[in-house]
Amino acid sequence: MLYTFLYHQLYTRFAWAYDGVSWLVSLGRWASWRRVALDFVKGPDVLEVGFGTGELLSEMAGRGMAVTGLEASAAMHSITSRKLKRRQQSVERVQGFAQQLPFADGSFDTVLATFPAGFVTDSAAHREFARVLRPGGRLVFVDVALYTDNRLFRFAYGLAFPPKPKAATRFAEALDESGLHISRCIVGSGPVRVVVTLGEKAVADAAPV
Ligand SMILES: C[S@@+](CC[C@H](N)C(=O)[O-])C[C@H]1O[C@@H](n2cnc3c(N)ncnc32)[C@H](O)[C@@H]1O
């Protein structure tokens, strides 16, 4: 509850501190963790949900991808807008919620979220992700998980990424309801590894002959 409140503050009133805080809690690795997502993106049309301060959005645009961003926080939009302007980039962005995407069915080849917020445990959001994906399209979530029994490490990690006991179950249930084919891929070998969750939308059945 307290953490939910604090996170909300970081995404809104203290959004200016987000890049610094994420750098600090990851000991400088946040950007490289986030960038793992790019290896799983299918084009041409990509939707990034909860883009935060817009770093990945900018990187994808720089690589020539047809990217659209959706983000709930007005403060995050302002930061991203200034960043894109500085970099002379133009990216389509929408202020809205993952649970109610303002896009037509089958609009995207990839729906992507890195370090996704609470919406990943909400089946309404997953239904929306599945709806806006094209047949053959892919959902990509990137997060990190701890792979060590070292108690000091576990304590420090728990401060930065507080455990949410029910979240994993709710996430799995919500994914299940999406109707996508789910798989998982672990990237890296250290105590903290990147976890990529993929959801593939079936290619439409061939028309009967
Ligand atoms: C942990 S941050 C991740 C930001 C960025 N993707 C990154 O990798 O650093 C989660 C972001 O999701 C946004 N968010 C939270 N709930 C949302 C929702 N229901 N719909 C859209 N965006 C949401 C927050 O405002 C925040 O910017």
The ligand as a Tripos MOL2 file, in Angstrom:
@<TRIPOS>MOLECULE
LIG
   27    29     1     0     0
SMALL
NO_CHARGES

@<TRIPOS>ATOM
      1 C1          7.9450    1.5050  -13.5510 C.3       1 LIG1
      2 S1          7.5120    2.7570  -14.6810 S.3       1 LIG1
      3 C2          8.3010    2.1280  -16.1610 C.3       1 LIG1
      4 C3          8.7040    3.2250  -17.0790 C.3       1 LIG1
      5 C4          9.5590    2.7820  -18.2740 C.3       1 LIG1
      6 N1          8.8410    1.8310  -19.0780 N.3       1 LIG1
      7 C5         10.8860    2.2080  -17.8380 C.2       1 LIG1
      8 O1         11.2470    1.1220  -18.2840 O.co2     1 LIG1
      9 O2         11.6040    2.8650  -17.0850 O.co2     1 LIG1
     10 C6          5.7960    2.4170  -15.0280 C.3       1 LIG1
     11 C7          5.1370    3.4910  -15.8870 C.3       1 LIG1
     12 O3          3.7920    3.0510  -16.1740 O.3       1 LIG1
     13 C8          2.9160    4.1480  -16.0620 C.3       1 LIG1
     14 N2          1.5780    3.5990  -15.7460 N.ar      1 LIG1
     15 C9          1.1300    3.1670  -14.5410 C.ar      1 LIG1
     16 N3         -0.1140    2.6760  -14.6490 N.ar      1 LIG1
     17 C10        -0.4720    2.8180  -15.9470 C.ar      1 LIG1
     18 C11        -1.6490    2.4760  -16.6850 C.ar      1 LIG1
     19 N4         -2.6930    1.8920  -16.0920 N.pl3     1 LIG1
     20 N5         -1.6710    2.7560  -18.0050 N.ar      1 LIG1
     21 C12        -0.6110    3.3510  -18.6230 C.ar      1 LIG1
     22 N6          0.5320    3.6770  -17.9780 N.ar      1 LIG1
     23 C13         0.6040    3.4060  -16.6580 C.ar      1 LIG1
     24 C14         3.5080    5.0030  -14.9530 C.3       1 LIG1
     25 O4          3.0510    6.3430  -15.0160 O.3       1 LIG1
     26 C15         4.9970    4.8440  -15.2010 C.3       1 LIG1
     27 O5          5.4770    5.8410  -16.0610 O.3       1 LIG1
@<TRIPOS>BOND
     1     1     2 1
     2     2     3 1
     3     2    10 1
     4     3     4 1
     5     4     5 1
     6     5     6 1
     7     5     7 1
     8     7     8 2
     9     7     9 1
    10    10    11 1
    11    11    12 1
    12    11    26 1
    13    12    13 1
    14    13    14 1
    15    13    24 1
    16    14    15 ar
    17    14    23 ar
    18    15    16 ar
    19    16    17 ar
    20    17    18 ar
    21    17    23 ar
    22    18    19 1
    23    18    20 ar
    24    20    21 ar
    25    21    22 ar
    26    22    23 ar
    27    24    25 1
    28    24    26 1
    29    26    27 1
@<TRIPOS>SUBSTRUCTURE
     1 LIG1         1 GROUP 0 **** ****
